[in-house]
C-alpha cells in the first residue's frame, strides 16, 4: 500500500475536522438544515449575512417566509457589524408580531475558518456555516439554515416538519452535473456522493474558477464551490449523516440544471434558489414565472406583514405595548387626530440601502450634508453629488416598489455609483402625511462627521461650500461654541441655470433678475433675518438675531437637537427647529461667502393640501400653539419671547 501524499494528508485533516463537528451535532441532537407539532411551535431560522448588499437581499427572503408563515419565528443572524446595524434597525421598526431576532458576532467565528485560503466572493463569511454550533445557543435543538438568495413559495413549517426523518443533515441533491466531472476536459471536482448535494454556495462565475482552498505547507487543495465542496466530501465518506430531501425544497435556478424535474405543477414548488451569478437572467424554461414570484416579494409592502397570528399569542413586546397605549390615549374624534397619530407612527426603516464608505478626517472638521426626499426628487441626486464632494446622509420616503426603482436608478448612474460616502436610508411609506421631520432625524442620526449641514433636496450648494464650511469650523471655533452657521439661500425660476461660480457672479445674476432671495415673494419672514443687504458687501461672518418664522439653512454640530416630529407635511417644520436652537442659546452666524440656490419644481402634494384644506391649516395652527406651550414649560421665562413674537407677527 502506497503512503499518502502530503496533499492527501491535508485533505484528510480538513475532512476529519469537519466530520468531528458534524458528529458533535449528532450527539447534541442539533440539526443544521431543516417538526411541526400541532401547537404553534417556534421555528428557528439561521442566516449568515454580512455587508450592505446581503442585508438588502435577505429582506426579500424574510418577506417570503413571513408571507406564508403561521408559526412564531426566531431568526438567528450571524452578521458583521454592518449587517447587524442595518437588520437590527429594520426589525426594530418593522415590529412584526411573533417574530424574535437575535444577532451573533461573526467576528468571533473568523478564527475558526480563517486558516482556510479563500477567494470566494462571499469571503470568509461563506464558510461560517461550518461552525454555526459554536455560536448558536447550546440548547437550540433544531434550526433551518438558509442562504440569502432563496424565495419561499410555501409555509416554512412544512420544511420544519421534515426534521423527524433524520438526525443531522437534510439536503437536496445537486441539480447540475458538476460533481459528475464531465462538464469539460480535465474537470476534476471534489469527491461527492452521486450528484452531490447543494448547500447554498455557488460558483462565482458561470465557468469554473479557483474560489477557495486549504493550505498545508506549500500544497493547496483547491475548492471550486467553497463550503459545498466540504459538505460533499464529508458526506462521501459518511453518507449516513445526510437525509436527501425532495428537490422541490431547493429548486436550483442555475444554467444547465435538472431543476425542471423537481416539479410538475406550480403547486409543487416549495423553495426557489437563485444560485447562479446571473440571478434573474438565468436560463430556465419557467424563469419568467420564477422571476415574477421573486419580484412580487421584492416589491411587496412589508407593512402588510405586521399582521397578528390567530391563536398564536406572541411574546410581550414592550415597545409595541407602549405604542398601543399611547395611541389609545389619543381622541379619535379630534379633528387633528391623524396629525397627532403620525407623530407616534413607527416607520419601517432600512439604513444604508446601498454600499457606504466613510473615512474620518484627521482634523475633526468634516461636514455631512443632510437632506430628505421622495421619489419625485430623485433627479436632484446627481446634481447635488456634483456640487458637494463631502459625505451625504439622505433619508428617502419610499414604498417597497419605489425602493427598487431607486435601486435601479442609482445602480444605473455613474455619478451615484462613484460615490461611496453617501448614506441612503429608506423610510418606508405609511400613513397619509409626509413625515418630513422624522426623515430629517433619521438622516441626522446617521451622520458620522462632527458637523452637519442641514439642507433640503431642492437646493444646490455652491461648488466649494464643503471646503468653505470646513474652514469655517476652525475660523469660528465651532468645536467649543454653540453656533449655527447660516448659508444664505437664493432661488431661480429657471430650470436651466448657469450656476454662479462665485459670490460676484451670484450678485450679478441677482441684479439681472435671474436669481432672487429665497421665497422673497411669498414668505419674506422666513429668511429676512439673514439680512441680504448686509450680506452683499460682507467680507467677514456676522451675527444675526432670531426673529419669528426664521428658517435658515444652517451648519451645526452633530449633537444639536433633532426636529420636532409633530410637524408633518408642509408648515413650520424648520421654523420650530430654529426656535429650538435659539432656545438652547445657539448663535446664528451668517457666512459672507457661502450660498445655495433652490431649483424649481412642481408644488408638492403637501403644500397643495395646505393651500386648499382649511382643516389642515387649523390643525397646523393648533400644533404650533402646543409646541410653543411645550417650549415655555421646558425653557421657562426665556421662552416667553416666542409667544410674544408669534402674536406680533
C-alpha positions in Angstrom: 0.0 0.0 0.0 1.4 3.4 -1.0 2.0 6.1 1.6 -0.4 9.0 1.5 0.9 12.1 -0.2 1.2 15.5 1.5 -1.8 16.8 -0.3 -3.9 13.7 0.7 -2.9 14.3 4.4 -4.1 17.9 4.2 -7.4 16.8 2.8 -7.8 14.1 5.4 -7.1 16.7 8.2 -9.7 19.0 6.8 -12.4 16.4 6.4 -11.6 14.9 9.8 -12.1 18.3 11.5 -15.5 18.9 9.8 -16.6 15.3 10.5 -16.0 15.9 14.2 -18.1 19.0 14.0 -21.0 17.1 12.3 -20.7 14.2 14.8 -20.9 16.6 17.7 -24.1 18.0 16.2 -25.5 14.5 16.0 -24.6 13.8 19.6 -26.2 17.1 20.7 -29.2 16.4 18.5 -28.7 19.8 17.0 -29.5 19.6 13.2 -28.3 22.0 10.7 -30.6 22.3 7.9 -34.1 21.6 8.5 -41.4 19.3 13.0 -44.1 20.7 13.1 -46.3 19.9 16.1 -49.8 20.9 16.0 -49.2 23.6 18.6 -47.8 27.0 17.5 -44.2 25.9 17.8 -41.5 28.5 17.3 -39.5 27.8 14.1 -35.8 28.7 14.3 -34.0 30.1 11.2 -30.3 30.8 11.0 -28.8 33.1 8.3 -25.3 34.3 7.7 -25.4 37.8 6.5 -22.6 40.3 6.0 -22.3 43.7 4.3 -24.7 46.1 2.7 -25.8 44.1 -0.3 -26.6 40.9 1.6 -28.5 42.9 4.2 -30.7 44.2 1.3 -31.1 40.8 -0.3 -32.1 39.0 2.8 -35.2 41.2 3.2 -36.8 39.5 0.2 -36.2 36.1 1.7 -37.7 37.3 5.0 -40.8 38.7 3.3 -41.4 35.4 1.5 -41.1 33.5 4.8 -43.4 36.0 6.7 -46.0 35.9 4.0 -46.6 32.2 4.2 -45.9 31.5 7.9 -48.4 30.5 10.5 -45.9 29.9 13.3 -43.8 32.2 15.6 -40.4 32.7 14.1 -37.0 33.1 15.7 -34.3 34.4 13.4 -30.7 33.9 14.3 -28.5 36.2 12.2 -24.7 35.7 12.2 -23.6 39.1 11.0 -20.8 41.5 10.7 -21.2 44.9 12.4 -22.7 46.5 9.2 -25.4 43.9 8.7 -26.3 43.9 12.4 -26.7 47.7 12.4 -29.0 47.5 9.3 -31.0 44.5 10.3 -31.5 45.4 14.0 -32.9 48.8 13.0 -35.1 47.2 10.3 -36.7 44.6 12.6 -37.0 47.1 15.5 -39.0 49.4 13.3 -40.8 46.6 11.4 -42.5 45.4 14.6 -43.7 42.1 13.2 -45.7 40.1 15.9 -44.5 36.7 16.9 -41.0 37.3 15.5 -37.9 37.3 17.6 -34.5 38.3 16.2 -31.1 37.6 17.8 -27.7 38.6 16.4 -24.3 36.8 16.8 -21.0 38.4 16.1 -19.4 36.8 13.0 -16.0 38.1 14.1 -16.0 35.6 16.9 -16.1 32.8 14.3 -13.4 34.1 12.0 -10.6 32.4 13.8 -12.4 29.0 13.3 -12.2 29.3 9.5 -9.6 32.0 8.8 -6.9 29.4 8.2 -8.7 28.4 5.0 -7.3 30.2 1.9 -10.5 31.5 0.4 -11.1 33.6 -2.8 -14.8 33.1 -2.9 -16.8 36.3 -3.5 -18.6 35.8 -0.2 -15.2 35.8 1.6 -14.7 34.3 5.0 -18.4 34.6 5.8 -19.3 31.9 3.2 -17.5 29.3 5.4 -19.2 30.1 8.7 -22.0 27.6 8.3 -19.3 25.0 9.2 -19.1 26.3 12.7 -22.5 27.6 13.5 -22.8 25.3 16.5 -20.1 27.3 18.2 -22.1 30.5 18.2 -25.8 29.4 18.3 -27.3 28.7 21.7 -26.4 25.3 23.1 -30.0 24.4 23.9 -31.1 25.0 20.3 -32.1 21.6 19.1 -33.2 22.3 15.5 -32.6 25.1 13.1 -33.2 25.8 9.4 -30.2 27.3 7.8 -30.9 29.5 4.8 -29.0 31.4 2.1 -30.0 35.0 1.4 -30.8 34.3 -2.3 -33.8 32.0 -1.9 -37.5 32.6 -2.1 -40.1 30.6 -0.2 -43.3 29.6 -2.0 -44.9 27.7 0.9 -45.1 27.8 4.7 -41.7 27.2 6.3 -43.5 25.0 8.8 -43.7 22.3 6.1 -39.9 22.2 6.0 -39.7 22.2 9.8 -41.9 19.1 9.8 -39.3 17.1 7.9 -36.9 17.1 11.0 -38.3 13.9 12.3 -36.9 12.0 9.3 -33.2 12.5 10.1 -30.7 13.2 12.8 -28.0 15.5 11.4 -28.4 17.0 7.9 -31.2 17.4 5.4 -30.1 18.4 2.0 -31.3 18.5 -1.6 -29.4 16.7 -4.3 -27.3 19.0 -6.6 -29.3 19.5 -9.8 -26.3 20.2 -12.1 -23.7 17.7 -13.4 -20.9 19.4 -11.5 -19.8 16.6 -9.3 -20.1 14.0 -12.1 -16.9 15.5 -13.5 -18.0 15.6 -17.2 -18.6 19.3 -17.8 -15.3 19.9 -19.7 -12.0 18.2 -20.3 -9.9 17.6 -17.2 -12.8 18.6 -15.0 -11.9 17.2 -11.6 -14.4 18.3 -8.9 -14.1 17.4 -5.2 -15.4 14.0 -4.2 -19.2 13.7 -3.7 -21.8 11.1 -3.3 -23.5 10.7 -6.7 -24.5 14.1 -8.0 -23.6 15.7 -4.7 -25.7 17.9 -2.5 -26.4 21.6 -2.8 -25.7 23.5 0.4 -26.3 27.0 -0.9 -22.8 28.0 -2.0 -22.3 28.5 -5.7 -19.8 29.3 -8.4 -18.8 32.9 -8.7 -19.0 33.0 -12.4 -20.6 30.8 -15.0 -17.4 28.9 -15.6 -15.0 27.1 -13.2 -12.7 29.3 -11.2 -10.5 28.5 -8.2 -12.6 30.1 -5.5 -11.0 28.8 -2.3 -8.6 26.3 -0.9 -6.9 24.7 2.0 -3.2 25.3 2.6 -0.9 22.7 4.1 2.7 23.8 3.8 3.2 24.7 0.1 0.4 22.4 -1.1 -3.1 23.8 -1.8 -6.1 21.5 -2.2 -8.4 23.9 -4.0 -12.2 24.1 -3.7 -14.3 25.5 -6.5 -17.6 25.5 -4.8 -16.2 26.6 -1.4 -18.4 25.4 1.5 -20.4 23.0 -0.7 -17.3 21.0 -1.5 -16.5 20.5 2.2 -20.0 19.2 2.9 -20.0 16.8 -0.1 -16.5 15.4 0.7 -17.6 14.6 4.3 -20.9 13.1 3.1 -19.0 11.0 0.6 -17.1 9.4 3.5 -20.1 9.4 5.9 -23.3 9.0 3.8 -25.3 8.2 7.0 -25.1 11.9 8.0 -27.4 13.1 5.3 -31.1 12.7 4.6 -32.0 13.5 1.0 -34.8 16.0 0.8 -37.2 16.1 -2.3 -35.7 18.6 -4.7 -38.7 20.9 -4.7 -37.2 22.1 -1.4 -34.3 23.7 -3.3 -35.2 24.3 -6.9 -31.8 25.5 -8.2 -32.0 28.1 -10.9 -28.6 28.0 -12.5 -27.8 27.2 -16.1 -27.7 23.5 -17.2 -29.6 22.1 -14.1 -32.2 19.5 -13.9 -34.5 21.7 -11.8 -37.5 21.2 -14.2 -37.7 17.6 -12.9 -38.3 18.9 -9.4 -41.9 19.9 -10.1 -44.8 19.1 -12.4 -47.0 22.0 -11.3 -46.7 25.4 -9.7 -48.2 24.0 -6.5 -45.3 21.6 -6.2 -42.8 24.4 -5.7 -41.5 25.0 -2.1 -38.2 26.9 -2.2 -36.6 28.6 -5.2 -32.8 29.1 -5.1 -31.2 31.7 -7.3 -27.8 30.0 -7.1 -26.4 31.4 -10.3 -24.4 34.6 -10.6 -26.8 35.5 -13.4 -29.6 35.6 -10.9 -32.8 36.7 -12.7 -31.2 36.3 -16.1 -30.6 32.6 -15.7 -31.8 30.3 -18.5 -34.7 28.2 -17.4 -37.9 27.1 -19.1 -40.1 28.7 -16.5 -37.8 31.5 -15.5 -40.4 34.2 -16.2 -42.7 32.6 -13.6 -39.9 32.4 -11.0 -38.8 35.9 -11.8 -42.3 37.3 -11.2 -42.6 35.4 -7.9 -39.4 36.8 -6.7 -40.3 40.4 -7.8 -43.6 40.0 -6.0 -41.9 39.7 -2.7 -39.2 42.1 -3.6 -41.7 44.9 -4.1 -44.3 43.6 -1.6 -45.4 46.1 1.1 -43.7 44.9 4.2 -46.1 46.8 6.4 -48.8 44.2 5.4 -46.7 41.5 7.1 -47.3 43.1 10.6 -50.4 41.0 11.0 -51.1 39.1 14.2 -51.1 35.3 14.1 -54.5 33.9 15.0 -54.5 31.6 18.0 -50.8 32.3 18.5 -50.0 34.5 21.4 -46.7 36.3 20.9 -44.1 37.3 23.5 -44.7 40.7 25.1 -43.1 43.5 23.2 -42.7 46.5 25.4 -42.1 48.9 22.6 -45.3 47.7 20.8 -47.3 47.8 24.1 -46.2 51.3 24.9 -47.0 52.4 21.4 -50.5 50.9 21.6 -51.0 52.6 24.9 -50.0 56.0 23.6 -52.3 55.6 20.5 -55.2 54.5 22.7 -54.9 57.7 24.7 -55.5 59.9 21.6 -59.0 61.1 20.9 -60.2 59.7 17.6 -62.9 62.3 17.4 -60.3 65.1 17.5 -60.3 66.8 14.0 -56.5 66.7 14.2 -56.3 63.1 15.2 -54.4 62.0 12.1 -51.8 64.7 12.6 -51.3 63.6 16.2 -51.1 59.9 15.3 -48.4 60.5 12.8 -46.1 61.7 15.5 -46.1 58.3 17.0 -46.2 56.2 13.9 -43.2 53.8 13.7 -42.0 53.7 10.1 -40.1 50.7 8.9 -36.5 51.8 8.2 -33.7 50.3 6.2 -30.4 52.0 6.9 -27.6 52.1 4.3 -29.6 50.7 1.4 -26.5 50.9 -0.7 -22.8 50.4 0.0 -21.3 53.1 2.2 -17.8 54.0 2.9 -16.5 56.8 5.1 -13.0 57.6 6.4 -13.0 60.1 9.2 -10.8 63.2 8.6 -7.8 63.7 10.9 -8.6 67.4 11.6 -12.2 66.8 13.0 -13.7 69.4 10.7 -15.6 67.2 8.4 -19.2 68.1 7.5 -22.1 65.9 6.2 -24.9 67.3 4.1 -28.2 66.2 5.4 -31.4 66.1 3.4 -34.6 64.1 2.8 -36.6 63.3 -0.4 -39.3 61.3 -2.0 -39.5 59.6 -5.4 -40.3 62.8 -7.3 -37.0 64.4 -6.3 -34.6 61.6 -7.4 -33.4 63.8 -10.3 -31.7 66.1 -7.8 -29.3 63.5 -6.5 -26.7 63.5 -9.3 -26.5 67.4 -9.3 -26.1 67.5 -5.5 -23.3 64.9 -5.7 -21.5 67.1 -8.3 -21.8 70.2 -6.1 -20.9 68.6 -2.8 -17.9 66.2 -2.6 -18.2 65.5 1.1 -20.3 62.9 3.0 -24.1 63.0 2.5 -26.8 61.4 4.6 -30.2 61.1 2.9 -33.5 59.8 4.1 -35.8 58.6 1.3 -39.5 58.2 1.8 -40.5 55.4 -0.5 -42.8 52.4 -0.9 -41.2 48.9 -1.3 -41.7 49.1 -5.0 -40.2 52.6 -5.2 -37.2 51.5 -3.2 -36.5 49.0 -6.0 -36.9 51.7 -8.6 -34.5 53.9 -6.7 -32.0 51.0 -6.5 -32.1 50.5 -10.3 -31.8 54.3 -10.8 -28.8 54.5 -8.5 -27.1 51.4 -10.0 -27.5 52.9 -13.5 -25.9 56.2 -12.5 -22.1 56.6 -12.9 -22.2 59.6 -10.7 -24.0 57.9 -7.8 -22.1 54.7 -8.1 -18.8 56.6 -8.0 -19.7 58.0 -4.6 -19.2 55.7 -1.6 -19.7 58.4 1.0 -23.5 58.8 0.5 -25.7 57.1 3.0 -29.1 56.2 1.6 -31.6 55.4 4.4 -35.1 54.1 3.3 -38.0 55.1 5.4 -41.0 53.2 4.1 -44.3 54.9 3.4 -47.1 54.6 5.9 -50.0 57.0 6.6 -51.3 60.0 4.7 -48.7 62.6 5.6 -45.1 63.2 4.5 -43.1 62.8 7.8 -40.6 65.4 6.9 -39.1 65.9 10.3 -38.8 62.2 11.0 -36.9 61.8 7.8 -34.6 64.6 8.8 -34.0 63.0 12.1 -33.2 59.6 10.5 -30.6 61.3 8.3 -29.2 63.2 11.2 -28.8 60.2 13.4 -26.5 58.5 10.9 -24.1 61.4 10.3 -20.6 60.2 11.0 -18.9 63.6 11.0 -18.5 66.1 13.8 -20.7 68.6 11.9 -23.7 68.6 9.6 -25.2 70.9 7.1 -29.0 70.8 7.3 -30.2 71.3 3.8 -33.2 70.3 1.6 -33.0 68.2 -1.5 -34.2 71.0 -3.8 -31.1 73.1 -3.1 -27.8 73.0 -4.9 -25.0 74.2 -2.7 -22.3 76.4 -4.2 -19.5 74.2 -5.6 -16.9 75.0 -3.0 -19.3 75.0 0.0 -18.0 71.8 1.5 -14.4 73.1 1.9 -15.6 76.5 2.9 -17.7 75.1 5.8 -14.7 73.0 7.0 -12.5 76.1 7.1 -15.3 78.0 8.9 -15.3 75.3 11.6 -11.8 76.3 12.6 -12.2 80.0 12.0 -15.3 80.3 14.2 -14.2 77.8 16.8 -17.3 75.6 16.3 -15.9 72.8 18.5 -16.1 75.0 21.6 -19.0 77.2 20.9 -22.7 76.7 20.1 -23.1 78.3 16.7 -25.4 77.7 13.8 -23.7 78.9 10.6 -26.3 80.3 8.2 -25.8 79.7 4.5 -27.8 82.4 2.6 -30.5 80.9 0.4 -31.5 82.0 -3.1 -33.8 80.7 -5.8 -34.3 80.6 -9.5 -37.4 80.1 -11.6 -35.3 78.8 -14.5 -34.9 75.0 -14.9 -31.7 75.6 -16.8 -29.4 77.8 -14.8 -25.8 78.8 -15.4 -24.8 78.1 -11.8 -22.7 81.0 -10.4 -19.1 80.1 -9.6 -18.6 82.9 -7.2 -20.4 85.4 -5.0 -19.7 88.1 -7.6 -21.4 86.1 -10.3 -24.4 85.4 -8.0 -24.8 89.1 -7.2 -24.7 89.8 -11.0 -27.5 87.3 -11.6 -29.4 88.7 -8.6 -29.3 92.2 -10.1 -30.3 90.9 -13.6 -33.4 89.1 -12.1 -32.1 85.6 -12.9 -31.9 84.9 -9.1 -33.9 86.0 -6.1 -33.5 85.8 -2.4 -35.4 82.6 -1.3 -39.2 83.0 -1.1 -39.0 86.8 -1.1 -42.3 87.0 -2.9 -44.3 84.5 -0.8 -42.6 84.1 2.6 -40.2 87.0 3.3 -40.1 86.4 7.0 -38.5 83.0 6.6 -35.1 84.4 5.6 -35.3 88.1 6.2 -33.2 88.0 9.4 -30.3 86.8 7.2 -30.0 90.4 6.2 -29.3 90.0 2.5 -28.5 93.7 2.1 -25.6 93.4 4.6 -24.5 90.1 3.0 -23.9 91.7 -0.4 -20.9 93.6 0.9 -19.9 91.5 3.9 -16.4 90.0 4.0 -16.5 88.6 7.5 -19.1 86.4 9.3 -21.7 88.4 11.1 -24.2 87.5 13.8 -28.0 87.9 13.4 -30.8 87.6 15.9 -33.7 85.1 15.9 -37.0 86.5 14.7 -40.4 85.0 14.3 -40.7 82.4 11.5 -36.9 82.4 10.8 -36.0 79.2 9.0 -32.5 79.4 7.5 -30.3 76.5 6.4 -27.5 76.0 8.9 -24.4 74.0 9.7 -24.3 72.8 13.3 -22.5 70.3 15.5 -23.7 66.7 15.3 -25.1 66.9 18.8 -27.6 69.6 18.0 -31.3 69.0 18.8 -33.5 66.9 16.5 -36.5 68.2 14.6 -40.0 68.1 16.2 -41.9 65.1 14.8 -45.4 66.7 15.3 -44.9 68.8 12.2 -45.5 66.8 9.1 -46.1 67.7 5.5 -45.9 71.5 4.9 -45.6 74.2 7.5 -43.4 75.1 10.5 -41.2 72.0 10.3 -37.9 74.1 10.1 -39.3 77.1 12.0 -39.8 75.0 15.1 -36.2 73.6 14.8 -34.6 77.0 14.5 -36.6 78.2 17.5 -35.3 75.2 19.5 -31.7 76.1 18.6 -32.3 79.7 19.7 -33.8 78.5 23.0 -30.7 76.5 23.6 -28.6 79.7 23.1 -27.1 78.9 19.7 -25.6 81.9 17.9 -26.8 82.5 14.3 -23.8 83.5 12.3 -24.2 84.3 8.6 -21.3 83.2 6.3 -20.3 86.0 3.9 -19.0 83.9 1.0 -21.5 81.0 1.2 -24.7 80.5 -0.8 -27.1 77.9 -2.0 -29.8 78.0 -4.7 -33.2 76.5 -4.8 -34.1 74.8 -8.1 -37.7 75.0 -9.4 -40.1 72.0 -9.3 -43.8 71.3 -9.3 -45.6 72.0 -6.0 -45.5 69.2 -3.5 -48.7 67.3 -2.6 -48.4 68.6 1.0 -48.2 72.3 0.1 -51.3 71.8 -2.2 -53.2 70.3 0.8 -52.1 73.2 3.0 -53.3 75.8 0.5 -56.6 74.0 -0.3 -57.6 72.4 3.0 -58.8 74.7 5.8 -58.8 72.0 8.4 -55.1 71.3 7.5 -54.3 74.9 8.3 -56.4 74.8 11.5 -54.5 71.8 12.8 -51.1 73.3 11.9 -52.0 76.3 14.0 -53.1 74.1 16.9 -49.8 72.2 16.7 -47.8 75.5 16.7 -49.6 76.6 19.8 -48.9 73.3 21.6 -45.3 73.4 20.5 -44.9 76.9 22.0 -46.5 75.8 25.2 -44.1 72.9 25.4 -41.2 75.4 24.9 -42.5 77.5 27.8 -42.5 74.5 30.1 -39.0 73.4 29.0 -37.2 76.8 28.9 -39.3 78.9 31.3 -39.2 82.7 31.2 -36.7 82.7 28.3 -39.3 81.1 26.0 -41.9 83.9 26.5 -40.4 85.8 23.6 -41.6 83.1 21.2 -45.2 83.6 22.3 -44.9 87.4 22.1 -43.1 87.3 18.7 -45.8 85.0 17.2 -48.6 87.2 18.5 -47.0 90.3 16.9 -46.2 88.7 13.6 
